[in-house]
Amino acid sequence: MKKGLSILVAVLALVMVSCSKDDGDLLYMEPCGILLPIEQEYLDKGLTVDSYGTDMAVYPVTIIGFSYPQAMQEIYSEASSRWENLDSDEDQEAFYNELQQRMAVHQKLIGELAVIPTKEYKSLMENPEAGYEFITDMKILAKKHGNTYLFSQIENTTDGMSDEEAQIFFECRDHALEAVKNARYKKIKIEKNTSTARMGEGLKFPMFASLDLDGNSVTEQVFGRSDLTVLLLWDHEDKKCVDFVKEFSVWSGLLPENVQAVGMVCDINSPADQSKMDSAKRISEDAFTNIIAAGELQTVDEYFKSLPVVMLVDSDGDLWGSPVENPSLDDCAELVALWMEVATGHFDEE
């Protein structure tokens, strides 16, 4: 994993997010132990507040952003219809670049909060490590319960926004910054989260428009083809990934009828890389659908220390459980079996 806290709001994290309303109607960001007085009115307008554990970031973080719902829906609707009429690699490449630019107008990263054990924070400040320079730029909010809470505000412009959208953005931003000033903190223990979540409690996989290795258009609707998707992230030029994919290709043919396998080739980011697409197709032996990590999918692999990674996505696009790095086929089978138990109601609570 890259040692930094910056996370593109356009790409939702592929790990569990935990937040809930606490006493006094505060928004509780559980992995961080931070309570924020965020009002539902601003969440409805487009303010996003998500908390992530150490499965994703170096330390637990809370990401505050803005995504204007009306504009994003229009962009995705238009992109879906336009894509069908793009034939050449040049047109498709231009389409992706334009899409990213348009999305950046209406999605903003407002700020990042992080919680670090105070002893580790002092050590990093006294002996800075490469990759952790961002910590020195973050403001100390509080020191509580043996932890240091940090915040960094991100500067933004409203270029390209309508007057109405810009006004809503500023309202959401100001409300979020005021909430950060009035944050409260709970005692937490910072450790890797290895718990398995129930269906429907995870994030939705982000909307996307990409291609499979045959050049067919693929969107997030691919997950609706089956009750469950085993999503495999891999690099076609990495030997460890290649070896696993060859085994995974055989295993995918043994899945139950209501479960499908889908791959994402993270080191192919453009439909213009036809030779790479052909190579990846040969590796996977065309045994299951593979998507290239174009457009908004380009940074997905940055959230993991190494590939391959396997995760489960249900038919509604909800992530289920936690991603597994460097999995074995036994790990994959165990995840599917657990999902089947829960889906059929035969899961025994401990």
VOGU-3710 file (C-alpha; in Angstrom, 3 decimals, decimal comma):
1> mkkglsilva> 0,000/0,000/0,000  1,260/3,496/-0,740  2,076/5,323/2,479  -0,311/8,232/2,228  -3,800/9,212/3,257  -5,040/10,856/0,068  -7,971/8,927/-1,383  -9,816/9,925/-4,520  -13,430/10,598/-3,657  -14,323/9,367/-7,140
11> vlalvmvscs> -13,188/5,868/-6,217  -14,871/4,536/-3,108  -12,636/2,470/-0,890  -12,790/-1,288/-1,255  -12,924/-1,983/2,451  -15,493/-1,812/5,172  -16,744/1,620/6,195  -18,209/2,062/9,625  -20,244/5,023/10,795  -23,427/5,408/12,776
21> kddgdllyme> -25,450/7,949/14,670  -24,351/8,129/18,296  -25,762/9,913/21,370  -26,633/13,508/20,585  -27,100/12,667/16,901  -23,349/12,629/16,297  -21,896/10,729/13,360  -19,577/8,089/14,809  -16,610/7,145/12,641  -15,883/3,849/14,358
31> pcgillpieq> -12,386/2,866/13,165  -11,140/6,334/14,107  -13,072/6,801/17,335  -14,208/10,226/16,101  -17,691/11,646/16,633  -18,710/14,459/14,288  -21,821/16,671/14,573  -22,775/16,213/10,914  -26,396/16,998/10,061  -28,321/14,757/7,684
41> eyldkgltvd> -29,341/17,782/5,628  -25,777/18,175/4,369  -25,298/14,481/3,681  -28,395/14,658/1,494  -26,896/17,610/-0,380  -23,729/15,720/-1,285  -21,419/15,836/1,731  -19,667/12,476/2,153  -18,044/11,315/5,386  -16,436/7,868/5,333
51> sygtdmavyp> -14,196/6,142/7,850  -11,666/3,450/7,005  -9,616/1,060/9,079  -6,071/-0,143/8,603  -7,094/-2,602/5,889  -6,923/0,406/3,601  -4,731/3,138/5,067  -1,564/3,225/7,147  -3,632/4,464/10,091  -7,417/4,742/10,561
61> vtiigfsypq> -8,703/7,692/8,557  -11,890/9,615/7,979  -12,326/11,146/4,551  -14,623/14,136/4,099  -15,674/14,891/0,560  -18,343/16,294/-1,682  -20,090/14,682/-4,646  -22,911/16,587/-6,273  -25,619/13,934/-6,898  -27,461/15,612/-9,776
71> amqeiyseas> -24,331/16,278/-11,810  -22,863/12,822/-11,249  -26,043/11,063/-12,305  -26,142/13,122/-15,490  -22,504/12,315/-16,237  -22,969/8,573/-15,817  -26,186/8,512/-17,813  -24,614/10,402/-20,698  -21,408/8,371/-20,537  -23,312/5,103/-20,806
81> srwenldsde> -25,096/6,171/-23,975  -22,029/7,755/-25,593  -19,844/4,734/-24,964  -21,906/2,557/-27,257  -20,995/4,791/-30,207  -17,233/4,855/-29,656  -15,436/2,515/-32,061  -11,804/3,589/-32,277  -9,160/3,351/-29,564  -8,466/7,074/-29,958
91> dqeafynelq> -12,101/7,995/-29,367  -12,297/5,723/-26,328  -9,101/7,146/-24,828  -10,378/10,697/-25,340  -13,684/9,670/-23,773  -11,972/8,426/-20,590  -9,900/11,589/-20,252  -12,954/13,776/-20,702  -14,956/11,693/-18,208  -12,297/12,080/-15,528
101> qrmavhqkli> -12,103/15,819/-16,072  -15,871/16,193/-15,814  -16,049/14,112/-12,658  -13,312/16,192/-11,025  -15,507/19,288/-11,350  -18,285/17,813/-9,224  -16,339/15,645/-6,777  -14,063/17,253/-4,214  -11,912/16,058/-1,337  -12,545/18,476/1,534
111> gelaviptke> -10,315/17,072/4,236  -8,726/14,053/5,889  -8,603/13,040/9,536  -6,187/10,465/10,887  -5,630/8,879/14,285  -2,145/7,692/15,240  -0,892/6,291/18,548  0,866/9,217/20,205  4,086/7,285/20,731  4,241/6,473/17,030
121> ykslmenpea> 3,401/10,066/16,119  6,231/11,426/18,264  8,639/8,903/16,777  7,663/9,824/13,228  8,042/13,542/13,984  11,475/13,007/15,538  12,659/10,542/12,905  10,664/11,135/9,701  10,354/8,127/7,422  10,127/8,285/3,657
131> gyefitdmki> 6,510/8,277/2,580  5,203/9,770/5,835  5,994/13,407/5,083  2,277/14,154/4,828  1,989/13,849/8,617  4,041/16,989/9,202  1,500/18,989/7,199  -1,477/17,826/9,265  -2,840/19,900/12,128  -3,162/18,326/15,569
141> lakkhgntyl> -6,817/18,343/16,611  -6,479/16,566/19,923  -4,472/14,116/22,004  -6,830/11,692/23,700  -6,670/8,155/25,054  -3,045/7,703/24,031  -3,768/8,719/20,417  -3,072/11,834/18,383  -5,839/13,057/16,073  -4,772/14,946/12,954
151> fsqienttdg> -6,560/16,922/10,250  -5,615/18,266/6,850  -7,889/20,567/4,845  -7,750/20,300/1,060  -7,963/23,432/-1,069  -10,523/23,347/-3,874  -11,903/25,479/-6,667  -15,463/25,658/-7,960  -14,432/26,088/-11,582  -17,073/24,547/-13,820
161> msdeeaqiff> -19,754/24,396/-11,140  -23,036/26,220/-11,510  -23,738/29,000/-9,009  -26,211/26,735/-7,242  -23,782/23,825/-6,987  -20,956/26,083/-5,799  -23,186/27,499/-3,070  -24,132/23,987/-1,922  -20,474/22,918/-1,971  -19,446/25,847/0,231
171> ecrdhaleav> -22,305/25,131/2,632  -21,262/21,485/2,915  -17,589/22,354/3,259  -18,196/24,948/5,992  -20,496/22,598/7,885  -17,874/19,837/7,711  -15,051/22,098/8,905  -17,174/23,320/11,812  -17,949/19,703/12,705  -14,232/18,898/12,748
181> knarykkiki> -13,638/21,760/15,182  -16,303/20,339/17,478  -15,313/16,698/17,148  -15,406/14,367/20,118  -13,312/11,262/20,637  -13,795/7,776/21,994  -11,135/5,456/23,307  -10,094/2,961/20,613  -7,381/0,408/20,063  -5,711/0,691/16,693
191> ekntstarmg> -5,240/-2,742/15,188  -5,860/-4,526/11,908  -9,523/-5,352/11,405  -9,965/-9,013/10,474  -13,687/-9,311/11,152  -16,063/-10,538/8,459  -19,074/-8,381/7,684  -22,645/-9,373/6,925  -24,207/-8,797/3,544  -25,481/-5,292/2,954
201> eglkfpmfas> -23,159/-3,649/5,509  -20,388/-2,767/3,078  -19,734/-0,078/0,545  -21,107/-0,208/-2,919  -18,571/-0,806/-5,637  -18,173/2,500/-7,498  -19,933/3,198/-10,772  -17,600/2,699/-13,707  -17,481/2,401/-17,469  -14,751/0,145/-18,794
211> ldldgnsvte> -14,005/-2,647/-21,273  -13,482/-6,353/-20,991  -10,556/-8,029/-22,724  -12,697/-8,588/-25,821  -13,410/-4,861/-26,122  -17,000/-5,073/-24,881  -18,438/-2,273/-22,761  -18,745/-3,193/-19,078  -20,232/-1,180/-16,211  -20,960/-1,875/-12,552
221> qvfgrsdltv> -24,102/-3,641/-13,765  -21,919/-6,687/-14,419  -22,426/-7,607/-10,757  -26,168/-7,955/-11,348  -25,611/-10,993/-13,561  -25,225/-13,259/-10,512  -26,174/-13,285/-6,850  -22,484/-13,065/-5,975  -19,306/-12,079/-7,809  -15,832/-13,191/-6,801
231> lllwdhedkk> -13,833/-10,176/-7,965  -10,134/-10,786/-8,604  -7,676/-7,877/-8,895  -4,435/-8,840/-10,640  -1,521/-7,630/-12,786  -0,830/-9,471/-16,007  2,923/-8,818/-15,807  3,345/-10,033/-12,228  4,430/-13,684/-11,979  2,687/-14,268/-8,661
241> cvdfvkefsv> -0,572/-12,955/-10,130  -0,155/-14,936/-13,333  0,404/-18,179/-11,439  -2,678/-17,590/-9,290  -4,875/-16,590/-12,237  -4,085/-19,849/-14,012  -5,348/-21,767/-10,961  -8,242/-19,363/-10,469  -9,364/-19,853/-14,081  -9,889/-23,563/-13,463
251> wsgllpenvq> -11,523/-22,980/-10,077  -13,953/-20,417/-11,541  -15,528/-23,147/-13,644  -16,552/-24,996/-10,472  -18,534/-22,141/-8,932  -22,265/-22,570/-8,153  -24,688/-21,325/-10,799  -25,524/-18,189/-8,811  -21,875/-17,196/-8,342  -19,608/-15,753/-11,047
261> avgmvcdins> -15,947/-14,813/-11,274  -14,866/-11,442/-12,663  -11,313/-10,182/-12,929  -9,862/-6,676/-13,057  -6,475/-6,351/-14,736  -5,014/-3,446/-12,794  -1,932/-2,836/-14,924  -3,952/-2,284/-18,119  -5,492/1,179/-17,999  -6,314/1,977/-21,603
271> padqskmdsa> -8,214/0,263/-24,407  -5,342/1,334/-26,659  -3,111/-1,333/-25,025  -4,417/-4,089/-27,286  -1,267/-6,210/-27,034  -1,509/-6,177/-23,245  -5,184/-7,066/-23,410  -4,386/-10,008/-25,689  -1,675/-11,160/-23,293  -3,992/-11,006/-20,279
281> krisedaftn> -6,632/-12,899/-22,200  -4,181/-15,707/-22,935  -3,178/-15,893/-19,274  -6,760/-16,176/-18,044  -7,587/-18,564/-20,899  -10,807/-16,574/-21,374  -12,344/-18,613/-18,542  -14,064/-15,634/-16,917  -14,797/-11,985/-17,679  -11,837/-9,667/-17,132
291> iiaagelqtv> -12,126/-5,873/-17,027  -9,309/-3,414/-17,660  -8,735/-0,844/-14,907  -9,477/2,186/-17,074  -10,874/5,558/-16,035  -11,974/5,732/-12,413  -10,699/2,189/-11,763  -7,038/3,090/-12,311  -6,249/3,686/-8,620  -8,045/0,679/-7,134
301> deyfkslpvv> -4,827/-1,316/-6,703  -3,204/1,494/-4,689  -5,276/0,517/-1,669  -3,480/-2,807/-1,255  0,060/-3,793/-0,396  0,229/-6,366/-3,151  -1,838/-8,256/-5,684  -3,648/-10,537/-6,301  -6,622/-9,486/-4,178  -9,998/-11,201/-3,972
311> mlvdsdgdlw> -13,215/-9,582/-2,755  -16,902/-10,432/-2,867  -19,568/-8,210/-4,460  -23,271/-9,076/-4,319  -25,854/-8,484/-7,041  -26,655/-5,014/-5,677  -23,019/-3,977/-5,956  -22,435/-4,145/-2,192  -19,038/-5,313/-1,010  -19,262/-8,257/1,354
321> gspvenpsld> -16,615/-8,978/3,949  -13,031/-7,764/3,713  -10,708/-8,018/0,705  -8,103/-10,800/0,929  -4,590/-10,102/-0,302  -2,517/-12,929/-1,800  -5,341/-15,436/-1,409  -5,238/-19,165/-1,950  -8,004/-21,062/-3,699  -8,973/-22,383/-0,265
331> dcaelvalwm> -9,437/-18,769/0,891  -11,685/-18,107/-2,094  -13,732/-21,234/-1,480  -14,100/-20,395/2,209  -15,391/-16,896/1,408  -17,959/-18,231/-1,043  -19,044/-20,958/1,389  -19,544/-18,420/4,172  -21,570/-16,191/1,878  -23,709/-19,175/0,845
341> evatghfdee> -24,400/-19,994/4,494  -25,532/-16,451/5,212  -27,511/-16,173/1,960  -29,437/-19,350/2,748  -29,996/-18,441/6,380  -27,855/-21,236/7,769  -25,270/-19,060/9,449  -24,813/-19,688/13,150  -24,165/-16,584/15,228  -21,421/-16,945/17,783
//
